[in-house]
């Protein structure tokens, strides 16, 4: 048994990647993405077609909307590879704007619905700034589940708990499998 298999016996493994080959190789329960991971993936020949198809299908839309379509396209592919949920991140530049974060989260969920996907398998990933926590609290009340990231302090964790956030992703370091 390797370290990953041993870890899977005691916890839920979540892959933080946009690389489908890694997901297939490591078979995590859940996955999370962010725009920088998707950018890294589309630079590989294996994923360039997803970028090209998405841009062509949504030509004329503002760049932020095309990016959201790309994020959801990757999310859809990921959901086909894992049994659990995928976290799709709201643009981090909106972290200090509660209303903009809330609206972007709804746009992502709407895109998942339009793609015919079960949105209960989708978590909206939001930076755990105070404004993000407030947006996530409202989303959770509406049944849109969230994963709060960039969580570095106990105070942030408490605020997320009080807001009844589905999942938090504290930054305690990274695990590297050799």
Secondary structure, 3 states (H helix, E strand, C coil): CCHHHHHHCCCCCEEECCCHHHHHHHCCCEEECCHHHHHHHHCCHHHHHHHHHHHHHCCCCCHHHHHHHHHHHHHHHHHCCCCCCEEEECCHHHCCCHHHHHHHHHHHHHHHHHCCCCHHHEEEEEECCHHHHHHHHHHHHCCCCEEEEEECCHHHHHHHHHCCCCEEEECCCCCCCC
